[in-house]
């Protein structure tokens, strides 16, 4: 009997083959000849290789019982380790807690006041002690300020308001002390400050600031480079003040644009974006997505796993074998599937590719997809060309909000975190981005053309979406209440098995 690992294609950085060989893929594809159903499964990007193989071992009997021959793409990102290791440490840093208090204070004084109350450009704020008391609710599992509702219209932060906030922060003794702690952790008190920022950057990247903060190395290097002798932190504090005012303006802007995730989560996200982006997984998230695209790239010095598999599979299809093919992607596996479909489009247009011109997938199944709305919308627009049926199993927004990525500290799910922080726009700047697996973006009438098209597509057929926990009303069900649970949820697996047997 074949081992479950014989059903796996194991890739590494750049989508190159890892423990799997080309001979392994040749044998795997040969074993699919004349099989009636094939499932290509793409696990999520949070898990490592070991858990990827464990997922394959667990799902092989599920797919085989439904009459399908599974192929698993196993890959790893390291994102989960970064989030689990860094986020709790960051959110407990003294400097982060000070920034959280100050930004929350000014955000409540602007966002939640009626526009007319801000006409004079004066920010009326609660005291730092009152804010601290509210923020302390996090330790009891309560979300601070969850009861507040923003007015229908939120004006942008005015120049007068920004000047007032900057003046008050400049006189903030606690903020200056937190800045001094960071600077002093990089440069000993008796060491003159260099005028070369690159030297300070090397010191920070080398780990000398780790004891004080996990702020992005470039931020800490900039703080150190600006520090002078004597009262060294004064210039550095001015930089922190400017960046903090920018965070307040960003929070206000998100409420103005209706892209906020609630006051407390939005403040956390914007502080992380401005001060900590390098250490909250943004680069890993980008690299992980590149890996799912690179695996279909043309081979250079090394074979690319996804491309080699599709080369061999296309040759098999050209011999007359025509199984019903279903692709299943969990979380970032949806990004993987989007790149696979792009490669199928490329192959259709290539005159020398063996892929039969009429080949199409039977089902596209997404489990809590972490791809963006902008990535999924082009896929569903090409349904008639690429696949027969689409099914998405993902959480309701109340369940998504209750699935806390970092309990007691960040009271939203992984998809909220990706949407609010990790995704980047065309200019490679971190921007708030609609994520396909979030019901939040379908309940809101905003979102642009892609959101409108995807919303229309999903509503056209009730079977296309199963909001968990719940059912579609068409026989498909889901009981998952956490992002990680979808590929292990009995109701989801029963529904997918029923689709395969249909």
C-alpha positions as CSV (number, residue, x, y, z in Angstrom):
1,X,0.0,0.0,0.0
2,X,1.3,3.4,-0.9
3,X,2.3,5.8,1.8
4,X,0.4,9.1,2.2
5,X,3.7,10.8,1.5
6,X,3.6,9.4,-2.0
7,X,0.6,11.6,-2.6
8,X,2.5,14.7,-1.5
9,X,4.5,17.3,-3.6
10,X,6.9,18.9,-1.1
11,X,8.3,22.3,-2.2
12,X,10.5,24.9,-0.5
13,X,11.5,28.5,-1.1
14,X,10.9,29.7,-4.6
15,X,8.5,26.8,-5.3
16,X,11.5,24.5,-5.9
17,X,11.3,20.8,-5.1
18,X,12.3,19.8,-1.6
19,X,12.1,16.2,-0.4
20,X,10.0,15.3,-3.5
21,X,11.9,14.4,-6.7
22,X,10.8,14.6,-10.3
23,X,10.7,10.8,-10.4
24,X,8.3,10.9,-7.4
25,X,6.0,13.3,-9.4
26,X,6.2,11.1,-12.5
27,X,5.1,8.1,-10.5
28,X,2.4,10.0,-8.7
29,X,0.9,11.3,-12.0
30,X,1.2,7.9,-13.6
31,X,-1.0,6.6,-10.8
32,X,-3.8,9.0,-11.7
33,X,-4.3,7.3,-15.1
34,X,-8.0,6.4,-15.6
35,X,-8.9,7.6,-12.1
36,X,-12.4,9.1,-12.1
37,X,-11.8,11.8,-9.6
38,X,-8.7,13.7,-8.5
39,X,-8.4,16.3,-5.7
40,X,-5.5,18.8,-5.6
41,X,-5.3,20.0,-1.9
42,X,-3.4,23.1,-0.9
43,X,-3.0,23.6,2.9
44,X,-2.7,27.0,4.6
45,X,0.4,29.0,4.7
46,X,0.6,29.3,8.5
47,X,1.7,25.7,9.1
48,X,5.1,24.2,8.7
49,X,6.1,21.2,6.7
50,X,5.5,18.7,9.5
51,X,1.9,19.9,9.9
52,X,1.4,19.9,6.2
53,X,2.3,16.3,6.0
54,X,0.1,15.6,9.0
55,X,-2.8,17.3,7.2
56,X,-2.2,15.0,4.2
57,X,-2.1,11.9,6.3
58,X,-5.4,12.9,8.0
59,X,-7.2,13.7,4.7
60,X,-6.1,10.9,2.5
61,X,-8.8,8.5,3.8
62,X,-11.5,11.3,3.6
63,X,-10.9,11.8,-0.1
64,X,-10.4,8.2,-0.9
65,X,-13.7,7.3,0.8
66,X,-15.4,9.8,-1.5
67,X,-13.9,8.0,-4.5
68,X,-11.2,10.6,-5.3
69,X,-7.4,10.3,-5.6
70,X,-5.7,13.1,-3.7
71,X,-2.5,15.0,-4.4
72,X,-1.2,17.3,-1.6
73,X,1.0,20.3,-2.1
74,X,3.1,20.7,1.0
75,X,4.9,23.9,1.7
76,X,5.9,26.2,4.6
77,X,6.0,29.9,5.4
78,X,7.0,30.3,9.1
79,X,4.4,33.0,9.5
80,X,2.7,31.3,12.5
81,X,6.0,31.0,14.4
82,X,6.6,34.7,13.8
83,X,3.1,35.7,14.9
84,X,3.1,33.5,18.0
85,X,6.6,34.6,19.0
86,X,6.6,38.3,18.3
87,X,3.0,39.6,18.7
88,X,2.6,38.8,22.4
89,X,6.0,40.3,23.1
90,X,5.3,43.4,21.1
91,X,1.9,44.0,22.6
92,X,3.4,43.8,26.1
93,X,6.2,46.2,25.5
94,X,6.3,49.3,27.6
95,X,6.7,51.5,24.6
96,X,3.8,49.8,22.8
97,X,1.6,50.2,25.8
98,X,2.4,53.9,26.0
99,X,1.7,54.4,22.3
100,X,-1.5,52.4,22.6
101,X,-2.7,54.6,25.4
102,X,-1.9,57.9,23.6
103,X,-3.3,56.9,20.2
104,X,-6.4,55.5,21.8
105,X,-6.8,58.7,23.8
106,X,-6.7,61.0,20.7
107,X,-8.7,58.7,18.5
108,X,-11.6,58.7,21.0
109,X,-11.3,62.5,21.2
110,X,-11.7,62.8,17.4
111,X,-13.5,59.8,15.9
112,X,-16.4,59.6,18.4
113,X,-17.2,63.3,18.6
114,X,-19.8,64.8,16.3
115,X,-18.3,66.8,13.4
116,X,-19.6,70.1,14.8
117,X,-17.9,69.5,18.1
118,X,-14.5,69.4,16.2
119,X,-15.2,72.6,14.3
120,X,-12.8,74.7,16.4
121,X,-9.9,72.2,15.8
122,X,-9.5,71.4,19.5
123,X,-9.3,67.8,20.6
124,X,-11.1,67.0,23.8
125,X,-9.7,63.8,25.2
126,X,-10.2,61.5,28.2
127,X,-7.3,61.4,30.6
128,X,-4.5,58.9,30.2
129,X,-5.6,57.3,33.5
130,X,-9.2,56.9,32.2
131,X,-7.9,55.4,28.9
132,X,-5.6,53.0,30.9
133,X,-8.6,51.8,32.9
134,X,-10.5,51.1,29.7
135,X,-7.6,49.3,28.1
136,X,-7.2,47.2,31.2
137,X,-10.4,45.4,30.2
138,X,-8.3,43.4,27.7
139,X,-6.8,41.4,30.5
140,X,-10.4,40.3,31.5
141,X,-11.1,39.2,27.9
142,X,-13.2,42.3,27.1
143,X,-12.6,44.5,24.0
144,X,-12.0,48.1,25.0
145,X,-14.4,50.7,23.6
146,X,-16.4,48.0,21.8
147,X,-19.6,49.8,22.8
148,X,-18.7,53.0,20.9
149,X,-20.2,53.7,17.5
150,X,-18.7,56.2,15.2
151,X,-20.9,59.0,13.8
152,X,-22.1,58.7,10.2
153,X,-19.5,61.2,9.1
154,X,-15.9,61.4,10.5
155,X,-13.9,64.4,9.3
156,X,-10.2,63.9,8.7
157,X,-7.7,65.0,11.3
158,X,-7.3,68.8,10.8
159,X,-4.0,70.6,10.8
160,X,-5.0,72.4,14.0
161,X,-5.8,69.0,15.6
162,X,-2.5,67.5,14.5
163,X,-0.6,70.5,15.9
164,X,-2.4,70.2,19.2
165,X,-1.7,66.5,19.5
166,X,2.0,67.0,18.5
167,X,2.5,69.7,21.1
168,X,1.0,67.6,23.9
169,X,3.0,64.5,22.9
170,X,6.2,66.6,22.8
171,X,5.6,67.5,26.5
172,X,4.8,63.9,27.4
173,X,7.4,62.7,29.9
174,X,6.4,59.1,29.7
175,X,6.7,59.0,25.9
176,X,10.1,60.6,26.1
177,X,11.2,58.1,28.7
178,X,10.1,55.2,26.5
179,X,12.0,56.7,23.6
180,X,15.1,57.1,25.7
181,X,15.0,53.4,26.7
182,X,15.1,52.4,23.1
183,X,17.9,54.7,22.2
184,X,20.0,53.7,25.2
185,X,19.5,50.0,24.4
186,X,21.2,50.6,21.0
187,X,24.0,53.0,22.1
188,X,25.7,52.8,25.5
189,X,25.4,56.1,27.5
190,X,29.1,56.8,27.2
191,X,29.3,56.2,23.4
192,X,29.0,59.3,21.2
193,X,26.3,59.1,18.6
194,X,27.6,58.3,15.1
195,X,26.5,60.4,12.2
196,X,26.1,57.3,10.1
197,X,22.6,55.8,10.3
198,X,24.0,52.6,8.7
199,X,26.1,51.9,11.7
200,X,23.2,52.2,14.0
201,X,21.1,50.0,11.7
202,X,23.7,47.3,11.8
203,X,23.7,47.4,15.6
204,X,20.0,47.1,15.7
205,X,19.7,44.4,13.1
206,X,22.5,42.6,15.0
207,X,20.1,42.3,18.0
208,X,21.3,45.0,20.4
209,X,17.8,46.5,20.6
210,X,16.0,43.2,21.1
211,X,15.9,43.6,24.9
212,X,14.0,46.9,24.6
213,X,11.7,46.6,21.6
214,X,10.7,44.7,18.5
215,X,10.2,47.8,16.6
216,X,11.2,47.5,12.9
217,X,15.1,47.8,12.7
218,X,14.9,50.8,10.3
219,X,12.7,52.6,12.9
220,X,15.1,52.0,15.7
221,X,18.1,52.8,13.6
222,X,16.5,56.1,12.7
223,X,15.8,56.9,16.3
224,X,19.4,56.1,17.2
225,X,20.8,58.1,14.3
226,X,18.9,61.2,15.4
227,X,20.0,61.0,19.1
228,X,22.6,63.5,20.2
229,X,24.8,63.6,23.2
230,X,23.6,64.7,26.6
231,X,19.8,64.8,26.4
232,X,20.1,62.3,23.5
233,X,16.5,61.3,23.2
234,X,15.1,64.8,22.4
235,X,15.4,64.6,18.7
236,X,14.4,61.0,18.7
237,X,11.3,61.8,20.7
238,X,10.4,64.4,18.0
239,X,10.4,61.5,15.4
240,X,8.2,59.3,17.6
241,X,5.8,62.3,18.0
242,X,5.5,62.8,14.3
243,X,5.0,59.1,13.7
244,X,2.4,58.9,16.5
245,X,0.4,61.8,15.0
246,X,0.5,59.9,11.7
247,X,-0.9,56.9,13.4
248,X,-3.8,58.9,14.9
249,X,-4.5,60.4,11.5
250,X,-4.5,56.9,10.0
251,X,-7.0,55.6,12.6
252,X,-9.3,58.6,12.0
253,X,-8.9,58.0,8.2
254,X,-10.0,54.4,8.5
255,X,-13.2,55.3,10.4
256,X,-13.8,58.0,7.8
257,X,-13.4,55.5,5.0
258,X,-15.3,52.7,6.9
259,X,-12.3,50.4,6.7
260,X,-11.9,50.2,10.5
261,X,-12.1,47.0,12.5
262,X,-13.4,48.7,15.7
263,X,-11.4,51.2,17.7
264,X,-9.1,49.0,19.7
265,X,-8.1,46.6,16.9
266,X,-7.7,49.5,14.5
267,X,-5.4,51.4,16.9
268,X,-3.3,48.2,17.4
269,X,-3.0,47.6,13.6
270,X,-2.0,51.2,12.9
271,X,0.7,51.3,15.6
272,X,2.1,48.0,14.3
273,X,2.0,49.3,10.7
274,X,4.0,52.5,11.6
275,X,6.4,51.2,14.2
276,X,6.6,47.3,14.0
277,X,5.8,46.2,10.4
278,X,9.1,44.3,9.9
279,X,8.5,42.1,12.9
280,X,4.9,41.2,12.5
281,X,5.2,38.9,9.5
282,X,4.6,41.3,6.6
283,X,7.8,40.2,4.8
284,X,7.0,36.6,5.5
285,X,3.5,37.0,4.1
286,X,4.8,38.5,0.9
287,X,7.4,35.8,0.5
288,X,4.8,33.1,1.1
289,X,2.6,34.5,-1.6
290,X,5.6,34.7,-4.0
291,X,6.3,31.1,-3.3
292,X,2.9,30.1,-4.4
293,X,3.5,32.0,-7.7
294,X,7.1,30.9,-8.2
295,X,6.2,27.3,-8.1
296,X,4.5,27.7,-11.5
297,X,7.4,29.7,-13.0
298,X,9.5,28.5,-15.9
299,X,12.4,26.3,-14.6
300,X,15.8,27.9,-14.5
301,X,18.5,26.0,-12.7
302,X,16.1,24.0,-10.6
303,X,12.7,22.4,-11.2
304,X,9.6,24.2,-10.0
305,X,7.2,21.9,-8.2
306,X,3.8,23.2,-9.4
307,X,5.0,23.7,-13.0
308,X,6.5,20.2,-13.2
309,X,3.4,18.6,-11.9
310,X,1.1,20.4,-14.3
311,X,3.5,19.6,-17.2
312,X,3.2,15.9,-16.4
313,X,-0.5,16.1,-15.6
314,X,-1.2,17.9,-18.9
315,X,0.6,15.1,-20.8
316,X,-1.6,12.5,-19.0
317,X,-4.8,14.4,-19.9
318,X,-3.6,14.5,-23.5
319,X,-3.6,10.7,-23.6
320,X,-7.4,10.6,-23.0
321,X,-7.6,10.3,-19.2
322,X,-10.2,12.9,-18.1
323,X,-10.8,12.8,-14.4
324,X,-13.1,15.2,-12.6
325,X,-10.6,17.5,-10.9
326,X,-11.4,19.4,-7.7
327,X,-9.0,21.9,-6.1
328,X,-9.3,22.6,-2.4
329,X,-7.4,25.4,-0.8
330,X,-7.4,26.3,2.9
331,X,-6.4,29.9,4.0
332,X,-3.4,30.9,1.9
333,X,-4.0,27.8,-0.2
334,X,-6.6,29.9,-1.9
335,X,-3.7,32.1,-3.1
336,X,-2.0,29.0,-4.4
337,X,-5.1,28.0,-6.3
338,X,-5.3,31.5,-7.9
339,X,-1.8,31.0,-9.3
340,X,-2.6,27.5,-10.5
341,X,-5.6,28.9,-12.4
342,X,-3.4,31.6,-13.9
343,X,-1.1,28.9,-15.1
344,X,-3.9,27.0,-16.7
345,X,-4.9,30.2,-18.6
346,X,-1.3,30.5,-19.8
347,X,-1.2,26.9,-20.9
348,X,-4.4,27.4,-22.9
349,X,-2.8,30.2,-24.8
350,X,0.5,28.3,-25.5
351,X,0.5,26.5,-28.8
352,X,2.9,23.8,-27.7
353,X,1.4,23.0,-24.4
354,X,-0.2,19.5,-24.2
355,X,-3.1,20.7,-22.0
356,X,-6.3,19.8,-23.8
357,X,-8.1,23.0,-24.9
358,X,-11.4,21.9,-23.4
359,X,-10.0,20.9,-20.0
360,X,-11.7,22.5,-17.0
361,X,-11.9,21.9,-13.3
362,X,-15.0,20.4,-11.8
363,X,-14.9,22.3,-8.4
364,X,-13.0,25.1,-6.8
365,X,-13.4,24.8,-3.0
366,X,-12.0,27.5,-0.7
367,X,-11.8,27.1,3.0
368,X,-11.5,30.4,5.0
369,X,-9.7,31.9,2.0
370,X,-6.9,34.4,2.8
371,X,-6.6,35.7,-0.8
372,X,-7.8,39.2,-1.4
373,X,-11.1,40.1,-3.0
374,X,-9.0,41.6,-5.8
375,X,-7.3,38.2,-6.4
376,X,-10.5,36.1,-6.3
377,X,-12.7,38.4,-8.4
378,X,-10.8,37.7,-11.7
379,X,-11.1,34.0,-10.9
380,X,-14.9,33.9,-10.7
381,X,-15.2,36.1,-13.7
382,X,-13.6,33.3,-15.7
383,X,-15.7,30.5,-14.3
384,X,-17.2,29.6,-17.7
385,X,-13.7,29.1,-19.0
386,X,-12.0,27.4,-16.1
387,X,-14.4,25.5,-13.8
388,X,-17.9,24.2,-13.2
389,X,-18.7,24.9,-9.6
390,X,-17.4,27.2,-6.8
391,X,-17.8,26.6,-3.1
392,X,-16.5,28.8,-0.2
393,X,-16.7,27.7,3.4
394,X,-15.8,30.5,5.8
395,X,-16.9,32.1,9.1
396,X,-19.7,34.5,9.8
397,X,-18.4,37.9,10.9
398,X,-19.4,37.3,14.5
399,X,-17.4,34.0,14.5
400,X,-14.5,35.8,12.8
401,X,-14.5,38.5,15.4
402,X,-14.6,35.9,18.2
403,X,-11.6,34.0,16.8
404,X,-8.9,36.0,18.5
405,X,-5.4,35.7,16.9
406,X,-3.7,36.7,20.2
407,X,-6.1,36.1,23.1
408,X,-6.5,39.1,25.4
409,X,-4.4,41.3,23.2
410,X,-5.6,41.3,19.6
411,X,-9.4,40.4,19.6
412,X,-9.8,39.6,15.9
413,X,-9.0,36.7,13.6
414,X,-6.0,36.0,11.4
415,X,-8.0,37.2,8.4
416,X,-8.7,40.5,10.1
417,X,-4.9,40.9,10.8
418,X,-4.0,40.1,7.2
419,X,-6.7,42.6,6.0
420,X,-5.7,45.3,8.4
421,X,-1.9,45.0,8.3
422,X,-0.1,42.4,6.2
423,X,-1.4,43.0,2.7
424,X,0.3,45.6,0.5
425,X,-0.9,47.8,-2.3
426,X,0.6,48.4,-5.7
427,X,3.2,50.7,-4.2
428,X,4.2,48.0,-1.8
429,X,2.8,50.0,1.1
430,X,0.8,48.2,3.8
431,X,-2.8,49.1,3.2
432,X,-6.2,47.9,4.5
433,X,-7.4,45.3,2.0
434,X,-10.6,43.3,1.5
435,X,-10.0,39.6,2.2
436,X,-12.2,37.1,0.3
437,X,-12.9,34.9,3.4
438,X,-14.2,37.8,5.5
439,X,-18.0,38.2,5.6
440,X,-17.3,41.7,6.8
441,X,-16.5,42.7,3.2
442,X,-19.7,41.3,1.9
443,X,-22.0,42.9,4.5
444,X,-20.6,46.3,3.7
445,X,-21.9,48.0,0.5
446,X,-18.5,49.6,-0.1
447,X,-15.4,47.9,-1.6
448,X,-15.3,48.9,-5.3
449,X,-15.8,46.9,-8.5
450,X,-14.1,43.7,-7.4
451,X,-16.2,43.5,-4.2
452,X,-19.4,44.2,-6.1
453,X,-18.6,41.5,-8.7
454,X,-17.7,38.9,-6.1
455,X,-20.8,39.8,-4.0
456,X,-23.0,39.4,-7.0
457,X,-21.4,36.1,-8.0
458,X,-21.8,34.6,-4.5
459,X,-25.4,35.7,-4.2
460,X,-26.4,34.3,-7.5
461,X,-26.2,30.7,-6.2
462,X,-26.8,30.0,-2.5
463,X,-24.6,26.8,-2.7
464,X,-21.6,28.9,-3.4
465,X,-21.1,30.2,0.2
466,X,-21.4,28.4,3.5
467,X,-21.1,30.7,6.5
468,X,-19.8,28.8,9.5
469,X,-21.2,27.8,11.8
470,X,-24.3,27.2,9.6
471,X,-25.4,25.8,6.3
472,X,-26.1,27.0,2.8
473,X,-29.6,25.7,2.7
474,X,-28.5,23.5,-0.2
475,X,-27.2,20.6,1.9
476,X,-23.7,22.0,2.6
477,X,-22.8,22.6,6.2
478,X,-19.9,23.9,8.3
479,X,-19.3,24.0,12.0
480,X,-15.8,25.6,12.2
481,X,-15.4,28.5,14.7
482,X,-11.7,29.1,14.2
483,X,-9.6,29.8,11.1
484,X,-7.5,26.7,11.6
485,X,-10.4,24.4,12.0
486,X,-11.9,24.2,8.4
487,X,-9.8,21.3,7.1
488,X,-10.6,19.3,10.2
489,X,-14.3,20.2,10.7
490,X,-16.5,17.1,10.3
491,X,-19.3,19.1,8.7
492,X,-17.0,20.8,6.2
493,X,-15.4,17.4,5.3
494,X,-18.7,15.8,4.9
495,X,-19.9,18.5,2.6
496,X,-16.7,18.3,0.5
497,X,-17.0,14.5,0.3
498,X,-20.6,14.8,-0.8
499,X,-19.6,17.2,-3.6
500,X,-16.9,14.8,-4.7
501,X,-19.4,11.9,-4.8
502,X,-22.0,14.0,-6.6
